Amino acid sequence: MPTKTATRRSLARSPAPAAAAVASTPAKAKSAAHDAPVRSLAVRAASKKAGRVTRDPEQTRQRILIAAQAEFARVGLGGARVDRIAQEAGANKRMLYYYFGNKDDLFLAVLEYTYEHIRTAEKGLHLDEVEPAEAVRRLVAFTWNYYLDYPQFLNLLNSENLHQARHLKNSGKVRSMHSPFISMIGQILERGARDGTFRKGVDPIQLYVSIAGLSYFYLGNNYTLSAIFGRDLKAPKAKAERLAHMTEMVLDYLTHLPA
């Protein structure tokens, strides 16, 4: 029969129980493409603690991208540290450099990954299957809600703009994924012009820049605008009013036919 001392030693050598999986149920269903880049830090931490960090090359690359996206969005390109990215991804710097090269190369990969996410999510709107006015209404709402749901997207754009887009200028991938998106907007405008609901000759790039800018400026300057005007512009009522205002502005422009 084992002594109490032997029993205590045996318990000390026993492995700790695996960490429980962390899961959350979203308030509304989202597509898999919409959720892909956003993984809970708690889930990844629990997986690493339980010893489930995979050695699969593609999954390792994905973890590095996700960790890098969070790091670059939080502190920008200049403030980001490869050590922190590797640690959060459950990888090491050697693996990071093997998959992505240097920090600038990794930043470009994150930008491409981020743009691919929003463009993929937009395809899920099926704007070519609805009337032109409804398609524009959905695009305005999607852009607004996407910026609200993924503030890291705006942070990454701000960081790249500080560097005068020197990374994106080297990306044929980003340009190629935007061509069909602009073409889709152009087709919506053409359908609206043919049936007489939209004015003719609207530049699809100008229209999209306007839609994005209406949301981008409001959210990117929300703290200063709220302080200047003495109004909480991120309150639910204020956000609902903003979306309605933007939608009305865009549709009024498109449907106001020149004499």
ChimeraX commands (.cxc) that place a marker at each C-alpha (Angstrom):
marker #1 position 0.00,0.00,0.00 radius 0.5
marker #1 position 1.56,3.36,-1.07 radius 0.5
marker #1 position 2.53,5.85,1.59 radius 0.5
marker #1 position 1.00,9.36,1.75 radius 0.5
marker #1 position 4.33,10.77,0.50 radius 0.5
marker #1 position 4.31,8.48,-2.55 radius 0.5
marker #1 position 0.71,9.46,-3.28 radius 0.5
marker #1 position 1.55,13.17,-3.16 radius 0.5
marker #1 position 4.54,12.61,-5.48 radius 0.5
marker #1 position 2.34,10.70,-7.91 radius 0.5
marker #1 position -0.23,13.51,-7.96 radius 0.5
marker #1 position 2.51,16.08,-8.52 radius 0.5
marker #1 position 3.66,14.18,-11.60 radius 0.5
marker #1 position 0.12,13.86,-13.04 radius 0.5
marker #1 position -0.60,16.19,-16.00 radius 0.5
marker #1 position -3.01,19.05,-15.44 radius 0.5
marker #1 position -6.43,18.70,-17.08 radius 0.5
marker #1 position -6.68,20.12,-20.61 radius 0.5
marker #1 position -8.04,23.63,-20.85 radius 0.5
marker #1 position -11.69,23.76,-21.75 radius 0.5
marker #1 position -12.55,24.96,-25.24 radius 0.5
marker #1 position -13.76,28.51,-25.34 radius 0.5
marker #1 position -16.73,29.21,-27.56 radius 0.5
marker #1 position -19.12,32.07,-28.10 radius 0.5
marker #1 position -22.47,32.30,-29.86 radius 0.5
marker #1 position -22.84,35.37,-32.08 radius 0.5
marker #1 position -25.93,37.51,-31.73 radius 0.5
marker #1 position -26.73,36.93,-35.41 radius 0.5
marker #1 position -25.54,34.34,-37.88 radius 0.5
marker #1 position -22.64,35.40,-40.09 radius 0.5
marker #1 position -21.11,33.65,-43.04 radius 0.5
marker #1 position -17.95,31.63,-42.59 radius 0.5
marker #1 position -16.10,34.07,-44.83 radius 0.5
marker #1 position -17.24,36.96,-42.65 radius 0.5
marker #1 position -15.91,35.35,-39.47 radius 0.5
marker #1 position -12.68,33.80,-40.80 radius 0.5
marker #1 position -10.15,36.48,-39.71 radius 0.5
marker #1 position -11.71,37.07,-36.30 radius 0.5
marker #1 position -10.71,34.35,-33.83 radius 0.5
marker #1 position -10.95,34.81,-30.09 radius 0.5
marker #1 position -7.65,35.30,-28.30 radius 0.5
marker #1 position -9.09,33.15,-25.53 radius 0.5
marker #1 position -9.70,30.27,-27.92 radius 0.5
marker #1 position -6.15,30.39,-29.23 radius 0.5
marker #1 position -4.73,30.67,-25.72 radius 0.5
marker #1 position -6.78,27.68,-24.55 radius 0.5
marker #1 position -5.67,25.65,-27.55 radius 0.5
marker #1 position -2.00,26.42,-26.90 radius 0.5
marker #1 position -2.36,25.64,-23.18 radius 0.5
marker #1 position -3.96,22.31,-23.99 radius 0.5
marker #1 position -1.13,21.45,-26.35 radius 0.5
marker #1 position -3.25,21.51,-29.49 radius 0.5
marker #1 position -1.15,23.95,-31.55 radius 0.5
marker #1 position -0.98,22.23,-34.91 radius 0.5
marker #1 position 2.16,21.81,-36.97 radius 0.5
marker #1 position 0.18,21.89,-40.21 radius 0.5
marker #1 position 1.93,24.46,-42.46 radius 0.5
marker #1 position -1.25,26.12,-43.73 radius 0.5
marker #1 position -2.75,26.41,-40.26 radius 0.5
marker #1 position 0.54,27.78,-38.92 radius 0.5
marker #1 position 0.54,30.39,-41.69 radius 0.5
marker #1 position -3.07,31.26,-40.86 radius 0.5
marker #1 position -2.30,31.70,-37.15 radius 0.5
marker #1 position 0.61,34.00,-37.98 radius 0.5
marker #1 position -1.61,36.09,-40.27 radius 0.5
marker #1 position -4.30,36.43,-37.60 radius 0.5
marker #1 position -1.80,37.36,-34.89 radius 0.5
marker #1 position -0.07,39.83,-37.22 radius 0.5
marker #1 position -3.37,41.42,-38.21 radius 0.5
marker #1 position -4.18,42.10,-34.56 radius 0.5
marker #1 position -0.68,43.44,-33.82 radius 0.5
marker #1 position -0.49,45.75,-36.85 radius 0.5
marker #1 position -4.02,47.03,-36.24 radius 0.5
marker #1 position -3.21,47.76,-32.60 radius 0.5
marker #1 position 0.15,49.54,-32.90 radius 0.5
marker #1 position 0.75,50.05,-36.63 radius 0.5
marker #1 position 3.65,48.88,-38.76 radius 0.5
marker #1 position 6.24,50.86,-36.83 radius 0.5
marker #1 position 5.13,49.71,-33.40 radius 0.5
marker #1 position 4.56,46.05,-34.29 radius 0.5
marker #1 position 7.02,43.49,-32.95 radius 0.5
marker #1 position 7.74,40.18,-34.65 radius 0.5
marker #1 position 8.43,38.58,-31.27 radius 0.5
marker #1 position 4.90,39.35,-30.07 radius 0.5
marker #1 position 3.35,38.12,-33.30 radius 0.5
marker #1 position 5.25,34.83,-33.18 radius 0.5
marker #1 position 4.38,34.31,-29.51 radius 0.5
marker #1 position 0.68,34.99,-30.05 radius 0.5
marker #1 position 0.64,32.65,-33.07 radius 0.5
marker #1 position 2.29,29.84,-31.13 radius 0.5
marker #1 position 5.15,29.88,-33.61 radius 0.5
marker #1 position 8.74,31.11,-33.61 radius 0.5
marker #1 position 10.44,33.89,-35.54 radius 0.5
marker #1 position 12.21,31.43,-37.81 radius 0.5
marker #1 position 8.88,30.03,-38.98 radius 0.5
marker #1 position 7.47,33.52,-39.44 radius 0.5
marker #1 position 10.40,34.58,-41.62 radius 0.5
marker #1 position 10.19,31.31,-43.53 radius 0.5
marker #1 position 6.54,31.86,-44.47 radius 0.5
marker #1 position 6.50,35.63,-44.98 radius 0.5
marker #1 position 10.01,37.06,-45.23 radius 0.5
marker #1 position 10.59,40.30,-43.31 radius 0.5
marker #1 position 8.14,42.45,-41.36 radius 0.5
marker #1 position 7.21,44.57,-44.39 radius 0.5
marker #1 position 6.40,41.44,-46.37 radius 0.5
marker #1 position 4.24,40.22,-43.51 radius 0.5
marker #1 position 2.44,43.57,-43.36 radius 0.5
marker #1 position 1.62,43.33,-47.07 radius 0.5
marker #1 position 0.35,39.77,-46.58 radius 0.5
marker #1 position -1.93,41.05,-43.79 radius 0.5
marker #1 position -3.25,43.84,-46.02 radius 0.5
marker #1 position -3.99,41.38,-48.81 radius 0.5
marker #1 position -5.63,38.99,-46.35 radius 0.5
marker #1 position -7.76,41.82,-44.93 radius 0.5
marker #1 position -8.88,43.12,-48.32 radius 0.5
marker #1 position -9.68,39.60,-49.46 radius 0.5
marker #1 position -11.95,39.20,-46.44 radius 0.5
marker #1 position -14.10,42.27,-47.14 radius 0.5
marker #1 position -14.31,41.58,-50.87 radius 0.5
marker #1 position -15.36,37.97,-50.19 radius 0.5
marker #1 position -18.01,39.13,-47.72 radius 0.5
marker #1 position -19.36,41.60,-50.29 radius 0.5
marker #1 position -19.86,38.78,-52.79 radius 0.5
marker #1 position -22.22,37.19,-50.29 radius 0.5
marker #1 position -24.59,40.16,-50.67 radius 0.5
marker #1 position -25.60,38.95,-54.19 radius 0.5
marker #1 position -26.19,42.53,-55.29 radius 0.5
marker #1 position -26.70,41.44,-58.88 radius 0.5
marker #1 position -29.87,39.59,-57.86 radius 0.5
marker #1 position -31.83,42.59,-56.51 radius 0.5
marker #1 position -33.13,45.87,-57.93 radius 0.5
marker #1 position -30.49,48.60,-58.39 radius 0.5
marker #1 position -31.79,50.86,-55.59 radius 0.5
marker #1 position -31.91,47.93,-53.16 radius 0.5
marker #1 position -28.41,46.87,-54.20 radius 0.5
marker #1 position -27.03,50.32,-53.38 radius 0.5
marker #1 position -28.94,50.38,-50.10 radius 0.5
marker #1 position -27.41,47.04,-49.12 radius 0.5
marker #1 position -23.92,48.14,-50.13 radius 0.5
marker #1 position -24.12,51.29,-48.00 radius 0.5
marker #1 position -25.39,49.30,-45.01 radius 0.5
marker #1 position -22.81,46.55,-45.47 radius 0.5
marker #1 position -19.90,49.02,-45.66 radius 0.5
marker #1 position -21.08,50.84,-42.54 radius 0.5
marker #1 position -21.63,47.68,-40.52 radius 0.5
marker #1 position -18.38,46.11,-41.69 radius 0.5
marker #1 position -16.40,49.11,-40.46 radius 0.5
marker #1 position -18.23,48.89,-37.13 radius 0.5
marker #1 position -17.66,45.14,-36.78 radius 0.5
marker #1 position -14.02,45.23,-37.91 radius 0.5
marker #1 position -12.36,48.44,-36.67 radius 0.5
marker #1 position -8.99,46.78,-37.33 radius 0.5
marker #1 position -9.71,47.25,-41.04 radius 0.5
marker #1 position -9.69,51.04,-40.66 radius 0.5
marker #1 position -6.63,50.90,-38.41 radius 0.5
marker #1 position -4.68,48.95,-41.01 radius 0.5
marker #1 position -5.68,51.40,-43.74 radius 0.5
marker #1 position -4.58,54.31,-41.58 radius 0.5
marker #1 position -1.21,52.67,-41.03 radius 0.5
marker #1 position -0.69,51.97,-44.73 radius 0.5
marker #1 position -1.69,55.53,-45.65 radius 0.5
marker #1 position 0.98,56.83,-43.26 radius 0.5
marker #1 position 3.45,54.91,-45.44 radius 0.5
marker #1 position 1.89,56.31,-48.64 radius 0.5
marker #1 position 0.66,52.85,-49.72 radius 0.5
marker #1 position 4.17,51.67,-50.52 radius 0.5
marker #1 position 3.21,48.09,-49.70 radius 0.5
marker #1 position -0.04,48.02,-51.68 radius 0.5
marker #1 position 1.71,49.50,-54.70 radius 0.5
marker #1 position 3.58,46.20,-54.97 radius 0.5
marker #1 position 0.46,44.06,-54.75 radius 0.5
marker #1 position -1.07,42.84,-57.96 radius 0.5
marker #1 position -3.36,40.65,-55.86 radius 0.5
marker #1 position -5.18,43.60,-54.27 radius 0.5
marker #1 position -5.69,45.31,-57.62 radius 0.5
marker #1 position -6.98,42.12,-59.22 radius 0.5
marker #1 position -9.55,41.51,-56.48 radius 0.5
marker #1 position -10.91,45.05,-56.80 radius 0.5
marker #1 position -11.47,44.94,-60.55 radius 0.5
marker #1 position -14.49,42.58,-60.40 radius 0.5
marker #1 position -15.87,44.50,-57.40 radius 0.5
marker #1 position -15.87,47.80,-59.30 radius 0.5
marker #1 position -17.25,46.01,-62.34 radius 0.5
marker #1 position -20.16,44.75,-60.22 radius 0.5
marker #1 position -20.95,48.29,-59.05 radius 0.5
marker #1 position -20.76,49.48,-62.64 radius 0.5
marker #1 position -23.30,46.84,-63.69 radius 0.5
marker #1 position -25.67,47.95,-60.92 radius 0.5
marker #1 position -25.42,51.54,-62.12 radius 0.5
marker #1 position -25.99,50.50,-65.73 radius 0.5
marker #1 position -29.11,48.52,-64.79 radius 0.5
marker #1 position -30.44,51.50,-62.90 radius 0.5
marker #1 position -29.73,53.85,-65.79 radius 0.5
marker #1 position -31.46,51.50,-68.27 radius 0.5
marker #1 position -34.66,51.24,-66.24 radius 0.5
marker #1 position -34.71,54.98,-65.61 radius 0.5
marker #1 position -34.23,54.93,-61.83 radius 0.5
marker #1 position -30.58,56.11,-61.80 radius 0.5
marker #1 position -28.89,58.97,-63.56 radius 0.5
marker #1 position -26.50,58.09,-66.36 radius 0.5
marker #1 position -22.73,58.40,-66.41 radius 0.5
marker #1 position -21.95,57.76,-62.72 radius 0.5
marker #1 position -18.36,56.61,-62.17 radius 0.5
marker #1 position -18.47,53.39,-60.08 radius 0.5
marker #1 position -15.12,54.18,-58.43 radius 0.5
marker #1 position -16.27,57.66,-57.43 radius 0.5
marker #1 position -19.50,56.23,-56.06 radius 0.5
marker #1 position -17.73,53.61,-53.96 radius 0.5
marker #1 position -15.18,56.12,-52.64 radius 0.5
marker #1 position -18.10,58.31,-51.57 radius 0.5
marker #1 position -19.91,55.42,-49.86 radius 0.5
marker #1 position -16.75,54.32,-48.05 radius 0.5
marker #1 position -15.80,57.89,-47.17 radius 0.5
marker #1 position -19.16,58.67,-45.57 radius 0.5
marker #1 position -18.60,55.82,-43.11 radius 0.5
marker #1 position -14.82,56.09,-42.80 radius 0.5
marker #1 position -14.68,59.75,-41.81 radius 0.5
marker #1 position -17.48,59.45,-39.27 radius 0.5
marker #1 position -15.99,56.41,-37.53 radius 0.5
marker #1 position -12.33,57.38,-37.93 radius 0.5
marker #1 position -12.96,60.74,-36.28 radius 0.5
marker #1 position -15.71,59.70,-33.90 radius 0.5
marker #1 position -13.96,60.71,-30.68 radius 0.5
marker #1 position -12.99,64.17,-31.87 radius 0.5
marker #1 position -16.35,64.82,-33.53 radius 0.5
marker #1 position -18.18,63.72,-30.39 radius 0.5
marker #1 position -16.04,66.06,-28.27 radius 0.5
marker #1 position -16.41,69.02,-30.64 radius 0.5
marker #1 position -20.17,68.78,-31.01 radius 0.5
marker #1 position -20.92,67.55,-27.49 radius 0.5
marker #1 position -22.81,64.52,-28.76 radius 0.5
marker #1 position -22.12,60.81,-28.36 radius 0.5
marker #1 position -21.88,59.87,-32.02 radius 0.5
marker #1 position -21.36,56.19,-31.21 radius 0.5
marker #1 position -24.61,55.85,-29.30 radius 0.5
marker #1 position -27.01,53.35,-30.92 radius 0.5
marker #1 position -29.46,56.09,-31.86 radius 0.5
marker #1 position -26.70,58.19,-33.43 radius 0.5
marker #1 position -25.40,55.25,-35.46 radius 0.5
marker #1 position -28.88,54.40,-36.75 radius 0.5
marker #1 position -29.41,58.03,-37.75 radius 0.5
marker #1 position -26.06,58.10,-39.52 radius 0.5
marker #1 position -26.83,55.01,-41.59 radius 0.5
marker #1 position -30.22,56.40,-42.60 radius 0.5
marker #1 position -28.62,59.75,-43.51 radius 0.5
marker #1 position -25.89,58.17,-45.65 radius 0.5
marker #1 position -28.34,55.90,-47.46 radius 0.5
marker #1 position -30.65,58.80,-48.25 radius 0.5
marker #1 position -27.77,60.95,-49.51 radius 0.5
marker #1 position -26.44,58.31,-51.88 radius 0.5
marker #1 position -29.83,57.27,-53.25 radius 0.5
marker #1 position -30.99,60.88,-53.64 radius 0.5
marker #1 position -27.91,61.59,-55.75 radius 0.5
marker #1 position -28.41,58.53,-57.94 radius 0.5
marker #1 position -32.14,58.98,-58.42 radius 0.5
marker #1 position -32.07,62.77,-59.01 radius 0.5
marker #1 position -32.21,62.76,-62.78 radius 0.5
marker #1 position -30.80,65.85,-64.55 radius 0.5
marker #1 position -33.38,67.85,-66.50 radius 0.5
marker link #1:1,2 radius 0.2
marker link #1:2,3 radius 0.2
marker link #1:3,4 radius 0.2
marker link #1:4,5 radius 0.2
marker link #1:5,6 radius 0.2
marker link #1:6,7 radius 0.2
marker link #1:7,8 radius 0.2
marker link #1:8,9 radius 0.2
marker link #1:9,10 radius 0.2
marker link #1:10,11 radius 0.2
marker link #1:11,12 radius 0.2
marker link #1:12,13 radius 0.2
marker link #1:13,14 radius 0.2
marker link #1:14,15 radius 0.2
marker link #1:15,16 radius 0.2
marker link #1:16,17 radius 0.2
marker link #1:17,18 radius 0.2
marker link #1:18,19 radius 0.2
marker link #1:19,20 radius 0.2
marker link #1:20,21 radius 0.2
marker link #1:21,22 radius 0.2
marker link #1:22,23 radius 0.2
marker link #1:23,24 radius 0.2
marker link #1:24,25 radius 0.2
marker link #1:25,26 radius 0.2
marker link #1:26,27 radius 0.2
marker link #1:27,28 radius 0.2
marker link #1:28,29 radius 0.2
marker link #1:29,30 radius 0.2
marker link #1:30,31 radius 0.2
marker link #1:31,32 radius 0.2
marker link #1:32,33 radius 0.2
marker link #1:33,34 radius 0.2
marker link #1:34,35 radius 0.2
marker link #1:35,36 radius 0.2
marker link #1:36,37 radius 0.2
marker link #1:37,38 radius 0.2
marker link #1:38,39 radius 0.2
marker link #1:39,40 radius 0.2
marker link #1:40,41 radius 0.2
marker link #1:41,42 radius 0.2
marker link #1:42,43 radius 0.2
marker link #1:43,44 radius 0.2
marker link #1:44,45 radius 0.2
marker link #1:45,46 radius 0.2
marker link #1:46,47 radius 0.2
marker link #1:47,48 radius 0.2
marker link #1:48,49 radius 0.2
marker link #1:49,50 radius 0.2
marker link #1:50,51 radius 0.2
marker link #1:51,52 radius 0.2
marker link #1:52,53 radius 0.2
marker link #1:53,54 radius 0.2
marker link #1:54,55 radius 0.2
marker link #1:55,56 radius 0.2
marker link #1:56,57 radius 0.2
marker link #1:57,58 radius 0.2
marker link #1:58,59 radius 0.2
marker link #1:59,60 radius 0.2
marker link #1:60,61 radius 0.2
marker link #1:61,62 radius 0.2
marker link #1:62,63 radius 0.2
marker link #1:63,64 radius 0.2
marker link #1:64,65 radius 0.2
marker link #1:65,66 radius 0.2
marker link #1:66,67 radius 0.2
marker link #1:67,68 radius 0.2
marker link #1:68,69 radius 0.2
marker link #1:69,70 radius 0.2
marker link #1:70,71 radius 0.2
marker link #1:71,72 radius 0.2
marker link #1:72,73 radius 0.2
marker link #1:73,74 radius 0.2
marker link #1:74,75 radius 0.2
marker link #1:75,76 radius 0.2
marker link #1:76,77 radius 0.2
marker link #1:77,78 radius 0.2
marker link #1:78,79 radius 0.2
marker link #1:79,80 radius 0.2
marker link #1:80,81 radius 0.2
marker link #1:81,82 radius 0.2
marker link #1:82,83 radius 0.2
marker link #1:83,84 radius 0.2
marker link #1:84,85 radius 0.2
marker link #1:85,86 radius 0.2
marker link #1:86,87 radius 0.2
marker link #1:87,88 radius 0.2
marker link #1:88,89 radius 0.2
marker link #1:89,90 radius 0.2
marker link #1:90,91 radius 0.2
marker link #1:91,92 radius 0.2
marker link #1:92,93 radius 0.2
marker link #1:93,94 radius 0.2
marker link #1:94,95 radius 0.2
marker link #1:95,96 radius 0.2
marker link #1:96,97 radius 0.2
marker link #1:97,98 radius 0.2
marker link #1:98,99 radius 0.2
marker link #1:99,100 radius 0.2
marker link #1:100,101 radius 0.2
marker link #1:101,102 radius 0.2
marker link #1:102,103 radius 0.2
marker link #1:103,104 radius 0.2
marker link #1:104,105 radius 0.2
marker link #1:105,106 radius 0.2
marker link #1:106,107 radius 0.2
marker link #1:107,108 radius 0.2
marker link #1:108,109 radius 0.2
marker link #1:109,110 radius 0.2
marker link #1:110,111 radius 0.2
marker link #1:111,112 radius 0.2
marker link #1:112,113 radius 0.2
marker link #1:113,114 radius 0.2
marker link #1:114,115 radius 0.2
marker link #1:115,116 radius 0.2
marker link #1:116,117 radius 0.2
marker link #1:117,118 radius 0.2
marker link #1:118,119 radius 0.2
marker link #1:119,120 radius 0.2
marker link #1:120,121 radius 0.2
marker link #1:121,122 radius 0.2
marker link #1:122,123 radius 0.2
marker link #1:123,124 radius 0.2
marker link #1:124,125 radius 0.2
marker link #1:125,126 radius 0.2
marker link #1:126,127 radius 0.2
marker link #1:127,128 radius 0.2
marker link #1:128,129 radius 0.2
marker link #1:129,130 radius 0.2
marker link #1:130,131 radius 0.2
marker link #1:131,132 radius 0.2
marker link #1:132,133 radius 0.2
marker link #1:133,134 radius 0.2
marker link #1:134,135 radius 0.2
marker link #1:135,136 radius 0.2
marker link #1:136,137 radius 0.2
marker link #1:137,138 radius 0.2
marker link #1:138,139 radius 0.2
marker link #1:139,140 radius 0.2
marker link #1:140,141 radius 0.2
marker link #1:141,142 radius 0.2
marker link #1:142,143 radius 0.2
marker link #1:143,144 radius 0.2
marker link #1:144,145 radius 0.2
marker link #1:145,146 radius 0.2
marker link #1:146,147 radius 0.2
marker link #1:147,148 radius 0.2
marker link #1:148,149 radius 0.2
marker link #1:149,150 radius 0.2
marker link #1:150,151 radius 0.2
marker link #1:151,152 radius 0.2
marker link #1:152,153 radius 0.2
marker link #1:153,154 radius 0.2
marker link #1:154,155 radius 0.2
marker link #1:155,156 radius 0.2
marker link #1:156,157 radius 0.2
marker link #1:157,158 radius 0.2
marker link #1:158,159 radius 0.2
marker link #1:159,160 radius 0.2
marker link #1:160,161 radius 0.2
marker link #1:161,162 radius 0.2
marker link #1:162,163 radius 0.2
marker link #1:163,164 radius 0.2
marker link #1:164,165 radius 0.2
marker link #1:165,166 radius 0.2
marker link #1:166,167 radius 0.2
marker link #1:167,168 radius 0.2
marker link #1:168,169 radius 0.2
marker link #1:169,170 radius 0.2
marker link #1:170,171 radius 0.2
marker link #1:171,172 radius 0.2
marker link #1:172,173 radius 0.2
marker link #1:173,174 radius 0.2
marker link #1:174,175 radius 0.2
marker link #1:175,176 radius 0.2
marker link #1:176,177 radius 0.2
marker link #1:177,178 radius 0.2
marker link #1:178,179 radius 0.2
marker link #1:179,180 radius 0.2
marker link #1:180,181 radius 0.2
marker link #1:181,182 radius 0.2
marker link #1:182,183 radius 0.2
marker link #1:183,184 radius 0.2
marker link #1:184,185 radius 0.2
marker link #1:185,186 radius 0.2
marker link #1:186,187 radius 0.2
marker link #1:187,188 radius 0.2
marker link #1:188,189 radius 0.2
marker link #1:189,190 radius 0.2
marker link #1:190,191 radius 0.2
marker link #1:191,192 radius 0.2
marker link #1:192,193 radius 0.2
marker link #1:193,194 radius 0.2
marker link #1:194,195 radius 0.2
marker link #1:195,196 radius 0.2
marker link #1:196,197 radius 0.2
marker link #1:197,198 radius 0.2
marker link #1:198,199 radius 0.2
marker link #1:199,200 radius 0.2
marker link #1:200,201 radius 0.2
marker link #1:201,202 radius 0.2
marker link #1:202,203 radius 0.2
marker link #1:203,204 radius 0.2
marker link #1:204,205 radius 0.2
marker link #1:205,206 radius 0.2
marker link #1:206,207 radius 0.2
marker link #1:207,208 radius 0.2
marker link #1:208,209 radius 0.2
marker link #1:209,210 radius 0.2
marker link #1:210,211 radius 0.2
marker link #1:211,212 radius 0.2
marker link #1:212,213 radius 0.2
marker link #1:213,214 radius 0.2
marker link #1:214,215 radius 0.2
marker link #1:215,216 radius 0.2
marker link #1:216,217 radius 0.2
marker link #1:217,218 radius 0.2
marker link #1:218,219 radius 0.2
marker link #1:219,220 radius 0.2
marker link #1:220,221 radius 0.2
marker link #1:221,222 radius 0.2
marker link #1:222,223 radius 0.2
marker link #1:223,224 radius 0.2
marker link #1:224,225 radius 0.2
marker link #1:225,226 radius 0.2
marker link #1:226,227 radius 0.2
marker link #1:227,228 radius 0.2
marker link #1:228,229 radius 0.2
marker link #1:229,230 radius 0.2
marker link #1:230,231 radius 0.2
marker link #1:231,232 radius 0.2
marker link #1:232,233 radius 0.2
marker link #1:233,234 radius 0.2
marker link #1:234,235 radius 0.2
marker link #1:235,236 radius 0.2
marker link #1:236,237 radius 0.2
marker link #1:237,238 radius 0.2
marker link #1:238,239 radius 0.2
marker link #1:239,240 radius 0.2
marker link #1:240,241 radius 0.2
marker link #1:241,242 radius 0.2
marker link #1:242,243 radius 0.2
marker link #1:243,244 radius 0.2
marker link #1:244,245 radius 0.2
marker link #1:245,246 radius 0.2
marker link #1:246,247 radius 0.2
marker link #1:247,248 radius 0.2
marker link #1:248,249 radius 0.2
marker link #1:249,250 radius 0.2
marker link #1:250,251 radius 0.2
marker link #1:251,252 radius 0.2
marker link #1:252,253 radius 0.2
marker link #1:253,254 radius 0.2
marker link #1:254,255 radius 0.2
marker link #1:255,256 radius 0.2
marker link #1:256,257 radius 0.2
marker link #1:257,258 radius 0.2
marker link #1:258,259 radius 0.2
view
